[in-house]
Amino acid sequence: MASHDLSFDVSHNGVSQPPSHDHQMAMSGQMDAGNGNGMGGNGSGMLDRLKTESAHPTVCIFHCVFKAVAVFLYIFGGWFTGNGQGGTSGSKFIMLAVLCILLLAADFWVVKNITGRLLVGLRWWNKVEGDTTRWIFECADTLPNGSTIQRNKFDSNVFWMILYTTPVIWSGLFLIGLLKFELGWLILVVMALGLNCANVYGYYKCSNDQKAKFQQMMQQGAQQGALAVVRSSFLGALTGSPTNGAGNPSNTYV
């Protein structure tokens, strides 16, 4: 909004006059329009960021689409057959299972061979040498001349967030299927967990940055635990009462 919209209008005789009713209505309309745009932007904010900040928006979409469709089909696929997931049987279950397997296989291949290489510059693969198989983990963070490649931060955040979140979702579905004792659907969940965890492990081995972050997180956790033990012992020495591992005075029951 221009600065003159917030100022008073000056009449010809030099006396300041408040803005007219029509001008106030125009200002109110502009403010409402601005608020409406902001509210509307929340729904499409991710798509706008994908268009403006991502270096590979199509690759980001393919990094998510197969995972999302597989999860959606697993949860709601049985509803489309009219029986619900637990009541799906026979050929209907086989059809849904085959579709889920195809989606999971397509997602595994796309993440392993395309999205990891383009979004974060990582690749993992295996090489058969006689009777042995050698696993190779590659990172393209440095150029031949030794300079560092600057990766797109938005693409990197999307890649790692989706990569780590998907196994968590399938783990939750595994617990639900285990409680319901749905062995047929549990087979699909175990397959999904295996494929997604394989990509997580492969890209974790490739990325020195992720290893450093994980080690830093573990060190911080160990330091916090050590500080809690020291603090507990110090408080126990001051108060003269023994403490347990949680830092609370130990109770003796007779």
NORWOQUI-V370817 format. One record per residue. N is the residue number from 1. RES is the residue in three letters. SS is DSSP state (@ for helix, = for strand, . for the rest). PHI is phi in whole degrees, -180 to 180 (none if undefined). OMEGA is omega in whole degrees, 0 to 359 (* if undefined). Layout:
# NORWOQUI-V370817
n->N res->RES ss->SS phi->PHI omega->OMEGA
n->N res->RES ss->SS phi->PHI omega->OMEGA
This chain:
# NORWOQUI-V370817
n->1 res->MET ss->. phi->none omega->182
n->2 res->ALA ss->. phi->-67 omega->183
n->3 res->SER ss->@ phi->-69 omega->183
n->4 res->HIS ss->@ phi->-71 omega->177
n->5 res->ASP ss->@ phi->-69 omega->181
n->6 res->LEU ss->@ phi->-93 omega->183
n->7 res->SER ss->. phi->-98 omega->177
n->8 res->PHE ss->. phi->-84 omega->173
n->9 res->ASP ss->= phi->-79 omega->181
n->10 res->VAL ss->= phi->-107 omega->180
n->11 res->SER ss->. phi->-80 omega->183
n->12 res->HIS ss->. phi->-68 omega->182
n->13 res->ASN ss->. phi->-90 omega->174
n->14 res->GLY ss->. phi->86 omega->180
n->15 res->VAL ss->. phi->-92 omega->181
n->16 res->SER ss->= phi->-73 omega->179
n->17 res->GLN ss->= phi->-121 omega->177
n->18 res->PRO ss->. phi->-68 omega->179
n->19 res->PRO ss->. phi->-63 omega->182
n->20 res->SER ss->. phi->-71 omega->180
n->21 res->HIS ss->@ phi->-63 omega->179
n->22 res->ASP ss->@ phi->-64 omega->181
n->23 res->HIS ss->@ phi->-68 omega->177
n->24 res->GLN ss->@ phi->-63 omega->178
n->25 res->MET ss->@ phi->-64 omega->179
n->26 res->ALA ss->@ phi->-65 omega->178
n->27 res->MET ss->@ phi->-63 omega->179
n->28 res->SER ss->@ phi->-63 omega->179
n->29 res->GLY ss->@ phi->-65 omega->179
n->30 res->GLN ss->@ phi->-67 omega->179
n->31 res->MET ss->@ phi->-67 omega->178
n->32 res->ASP ss->@ phi->-63 omega->180
n->33 res->ALA ss->@ phi->-65 omega->178
n->34 res->GLY ss->@ phi->-64 omega->178
n->35 res->ASN ss->@ phi->-65 omega->179
n->36 res->GLY ss->@ phi->-64 omega->178
n->37 res->ASN ss->@ phi->-65 omega->179
n->38 res->GLY ss->@ phi->-66 omega->179
n->39 res->MET ss->@ phi->-67 omega->179
n->40 res->GLY ss->@ phi->-67 omega->181
n->41 res->GLY ss->@ phi->-69 omega->180
n->42 res->ASN ss->@ phi->-65 omega->181
n->43 res->GLY ss->@ phi->-72 omega->183
n->44 res->SER ss->@ phi->-109 omega->182
n->45 res->GLY ss->@ phi->-63 omega->181
n->46 res->MET ss->@ phi->-66 omega->179
n->47 res->LEU ss->@ phi->-66 omega->178
n->48 res->ASP ss->@ phi->-64 omega->178
n->49 res->ARG ss->@ phi->-65 omega->179
n->50 res->LEU ss->@ phi->-63 omega->181
n->51 res->LYS ss->@ phi->-74 omega->188
n->52 res->THR ss->@ phi->-93 omega->187
n->53 res->GLU ss->@ phi->-102 omega->184
n->54 res->SER ss->. phi->-83 omega->174
n->55 res->ALA ss->. phi->-85 omega->180
n->56 res->HIS ss->. phi->-138 omega->183
n->57 res->PRO ss->@ phi->-63 omega->179
n->58 res->THR ss->@ phi->-65 omega->179
n->59 res->VAL ss->@ phi->-66 omega->177
n->60 res->CYS ss->@ phi->-61 omega->179
n->61 res->ILE ss->@ phi->-65 omega->180
n->62 res->PHE ss->@ phi->-69 omega->176
n->63 res->HIS ss->@ phi->-67 omega->183
n->64 res->CYS ss->@ phi->-105 omega->195
n->65 res->VAL ss->@ phi->-66 omega->182
n->66 res->PHE ss->@ phi->-67 omega->177
n->67 res->LYS ss->@ phi->-63 omega->183
n->68 res->ALA ss->@ phi->-64 omega->181
n->69 res->VAL ss->@ phi->-67 omega->179
n->70 res->ALA ss->@ phi->-64 omega->178
n->71 res->VAL ss->@ phi->-65 omega->179
n->72 res->PHE ss->@ phi->-62 omega->181
n->73 res->LEU ss->@ phi->-67 omega->178
n->74 res->TYR ss->@ phi->-65 omega->184
n->75 res->ILE ss->@ phi->-78 omega->188
n->76 res->PHE ss->@ phi->-110 omega->184
n->77 res->GLY ss->@ phi->-61 omega->180
n->78 res->GLY ss->@ phi->-65 omega->179
n->79 res->TRP ss->@ phi->-67 omega->181
n->80 res->PHE ss->@ phi->-70 omega->178
n->81 res->THR ss->. phi->-84 omega->177
n->82 res->GLY ss->. phi->93 omega->183
n->83 res->ASN ss->. phi->-112 omega->189
n->84 res->GLY ss->. phi->82 omega->187
n->85 res->GLN ss->. phi->-63 omega->183
n->86 res->GLY ss->. phi->-66 omega->184
n->87 res->GLY ss->. phi->-97 omega->180
n->88 res->THR ss->. phi->-70 omega->184
n->89 res->SER ss->. phi->-145 omega->173
n->90 res->GLY ss->@ phi->61 omega->185
n->91 res->SER ss->@ phi->-65 omega->180
n->92 res->LYS ss->@ phi->-66 omega->178
n->93 res->PHE ss->@ phi->-64 omega->180
n->94 res->ILE ss->@ phi->-62 omega->180
n->95 res->MET ss->@ phi->-63 omega->179
n->96 res->LEU ss->@ phi->-65 omega->180
n->97 res->ALA ss->@ phi->-64 omega->180
n->98 res->VAL ss->@ phi->-64 omega->179
n->99 res->LEU ss->@ phi->-63 omega->179
n->100 res->CYS ss->@ phi->-64 omega->180
n->101 res->ILE ss->@ phi->-64 omega->179
n->102 res->LEU ss->@ phi->-63 omega->179
n->103 res->LEU ss->@ phi->-66 omega->179
n->104 res->LEU ss->@ phi->-66 omega->179
n->105 res->ALA ss->@ phi->-67 omega->178
n->106 res->ALA ss->@ phi->-64 omega->179
n->107 res->ASP ss->@ phi->-65 omega->179
n->108 res->PHE ss->@ phi->-60 omega->182
n->109 res->TRP ss->@ phi->-67 omega->182
n->110 res->VAL ss->@ phi->-65 omega->181
n->111 res->VAL ss->@ phi->-67 omega->184
n->112 res->LYS ss->@ phi->-70 omega->189
n->113 res->ASN ss->@ phi->-106 omega->187
n->114 res->ILE ss->@ phi->-122 omega->190
n->115 res->THR ss->@ phi->-67 omega->178
n->116 res->GLY ss->@ phi->-64 omega->181
n->117 res->ARG ss->@ phi->-70 omega->185
n->118 res->LEU ss->@ phi->-85 omega->186
n->119 res->LEU ss->@ phi->-85 omega->184
n->120 res->VAL ss->@ phi->-127 omega->177
n->121 res->GLY ss->. phi->68 omega->180
n->122 res->LEU ss->= phi->-122 omega->178
n->123 res->ARG ss->= phi->-156 omega->175
n->124 res->TRP ss->= phi->-132 omega->182
n->125 res->TRP ss->= phi->-161 omega->181
n->126 res->ASN ss->= phi->-123 omega->182
n->127 res->LYS ss->= phi->-128 omega->181
n->128 res->VAL ss->= phi->-87 omega->179
n->129 res->GLU ss->= phi->-124 omega->183
n->130 res->GLY ss->. phi->69 omega->180
n->131 res->ASP ss->. phi->-95 omega->182
n->132 res->THR ss->= phi->-115 omega->177
n->133 res->THR ss->= phi->-119 omega->181
n->134 res->ARG ss->= phi->-109 omega->179
n->135 res->TRP ss->= phi->-92 omega->184
n->136 res->ILE ss->= phi->-120 omega->179
n->137 res->PHE ss->= phi->-120 omega->187
n->138 res->GLU ss->= phi->-115 omega->178
n->139 res->CYS ss->= phi->-134 omega->183
n->140 res->ALA ss->. phi->-106 omega->181
n->141 res->ASP ss->. phi->-77 omega->181
n->142 res->THR ss->= phi->-124 omega->178
n->143 res->LEU ss->. phi->-89 omega->179
n->144 res->PRO ss->. phi->-56 omega->180
n->145 res->ASN ss->. phi->-84 omega->177
n->146 res->GLY ss->. phi->95 omega->180
n->147 res->SER ss->. phi->-76 omega->184
n->148 res->THR ss->= phi->-93 omega->177
n->149 res->ILE ss->. phi->-83 omega->178
n->150 res->GLN ss->. phi->-89 omega->181
n->151 res->ARG ss->. phi->-85 omega->178
n->152 res->ASN ss->. phi->-71 omega->185
n->153 res->LYS ss->@ phi->-66 omega->181
n->154 res->PHE ss->@ phi->-64 omega->179
n->155 res->ASP ss->@ phi->-62 omega->180
n->156 res->SER ss->@ phi->-64 omega->179
n->157 res->ASN ss->@ phi->-64 omega->178
n->158 res->VAL ss->@ phi->-63 omega->183
n->159 res->PHE ss->@ phi->-61 omega->185
n->160 res->TRP ss->@ phi->-71 omega->180
n->161 res->MET ss->@ phi->-64 omega->180
n->162 res->ILE ss->@ phi->-68 omega->181
n->163 res->LEU ss->@ phi->-63 omega->182
n->164 res->TYR ss->@ phi->-82 omega->184
n->165 res->THR ss->@ phi->-75 omega->185
n->166 res->THR ss->@ phi->-60 omega->177
n->167 res->PRO ss->@ phi->-61 omega->178
n->168 res->VAL ss->@ phi->-65 omega->179
n->169 res->ILE ss->@ phi->-63 omega->180
n->170 res->TRP ss->@ phi->-66 omega->176
n->171 res->SER ss->@ phi->-65 omega->175
n->172 res->GLY ss->@ phi->-62 omega->177
n->173 res->LEU ss->@ phi->-66 omega->177
n->174 res->PHE ss->@ phi->-65 omega->179
n->175 res->LEU ss->@ phi->-64 omega->179
n->176 res->ILE ss->@ phi->-65 omega->179
n->177 res->GLY ss->@ phi->-64 omega->179
n->178 res->LEU ss->@ phi->-69 omega->178
n->179 res->LEU ss->@ phi->-67 omega->178
n->180 res->LYS ss->@ phi->-83 omega->179
n->181 res->PHE ss->. phi->57 omega->178
n->182 res->GLU ss->. phi->-100 omega->187
n->183 res->LEU ss->@ phi->-65 omega->181
n->184 res->GLY ss->@ phi->-61 omega->180
n->185 res->TRP ss->@ phi->-74 omega->178
n->186 res->LEU ss->@ phi->-64 omega->177
n->187 res->ILE ss->@ phi->-61 omega->178
n->188 res->LEU ss->@ phi->-65 omega->181
n->189 res->VAL ss->@ phi->-66 omega->179
n->190 res->VAL ss->@ phi->-63 omega->177
n->191 res->MET ss->@ phi->-64 omega->179
n->192 res->ALA ss->@ phi->-63 omega->178
n->193 res->LEU ss->@ phi->-63 omega->180
n->194 res->GLY ss->@ phi->-63 omega->182
n->195 res->LEU ss->@ phi->-68 omega->181
n->196 res->ASN ss->@ phi->-70 omega->179
n->197 res->CYS ss->@ phi->-68 omega->176
n->198 res->ALA ss->@ phi->-63 omega->177
n->199 res->ASN ss->@ phi->-67 omega->178
n->200 res->VAL ss->@ phi->-61 omega->181
n->201 res->TYR ss->@ phi->-66 omega->180
n->202 res->GLY ss->@ phi->-61 omega->181
n->203 res->TYR ss->@ phi->-75 omega->173
n->204 res->TYR ss->@ phi->-65 omega->178
n->205 res->LYS ss->@ phi->-67 omega->181
n->206 res->CYS ss->@ phi->-74 omega->191
n->207 res->SER ss->. phi->-94 omega->174
n->208 res->ASN ss->@ phi->-67 omega->180
n->209 res->ASP ss->@ phi->-65 omega->179
n->210 res->GLN ss->@ phi->-67 omega->176
n->211 res->LYS ss->@ phi->-62 omega->180
n->212 res->ALA ss->@ phi->-64 omega->179
n->213 res->LYS ss->@ phi->-65 omega->180
n->214 res->PHE ss->@ phi->-66 omega->179
n->215 res->GLN ss->@ phi->-64 omega->178
n->216 res->GLN ss->@ phi->-64 omega->179
n->217 res->MET ss->@ phi->-64 omega->179
n->218 res->MET ss->@ phi->-66 omega->179
n->219 res->GLN ss->@ phi->-65 omega->178
n->220 res->GLN ss->@ phi->-64 omega->178
n->221 res->GLY ss->@ phi->-63 omega->179
n->222 res->ALA ss->@ phi->-66 omega->179
n->223 res->GLN ss->@ phi->-65 omega->178
n->224 res->GLN ss->@ phi->-64 omega->177
n->225 res->GLY ss->@ phi->-65 omega->179
n->226 res->ALA ss->@ phi->-65 omega->178
n->227 res->LEU ss->@ phi->-63 omega->179
n->228 res->ALA ss->@ phi->-65 omega->178
n->229 res->VAL ss->@ phi->-66 omega->180
n->230 res->VAL ss->@ phi->-62 omega->180
n->231 res->ARG ss->@ phi->-63 omega->180
n->232 res->SER ss->@ phi->-64 omega->179
n->233 res->SER ss->@ phi->-66 omega->180
n->234 res->PHE ss->@ phi->-64 omega->179
n->235 res->LEU ss->@ phi->-66 omega->178
n->236 res->GLY ss->@ phi->-65 omega->179
n->237 res->ALA ss->@ phi->-68 omega->180
n->238 res->LEU ss->@ phi->-70 omega->183
n->239 res->THR ss->@ phi->-85 omega->179
n->240 res->GLY ss->. phi->76 omega->180
n->241 res->SER ss->. phi->-116 omega->179
n->242 res->PRO ss->. phi->-67 omega->181
n->243 res->THR ss->= phi->-123 omega->176
n->244 res->ASN ss->. phi->-91 omega->184
n->245 res->GLY ss->. phi->-64 omega->182
n->246 res->ALA ss->. phi->-85 omega->179
n->247 res->GLY ss->. phi->89 omega->180
n->248 res->ASN ss->. phi->-101 omega->178
n->249 res->PRO ss->= phi->-58 omega->181
n->250 res->SER ss->. phi->-78 omega->182
n->251 res->ASN ss->. phi->-108 omega->177
n->252 res->THR ss->. phi->-112 omega->180
n->253 res->TYR ss->. phi->-103 omega->181
n->254 res->VAL ss->. phi->-96 omega->*
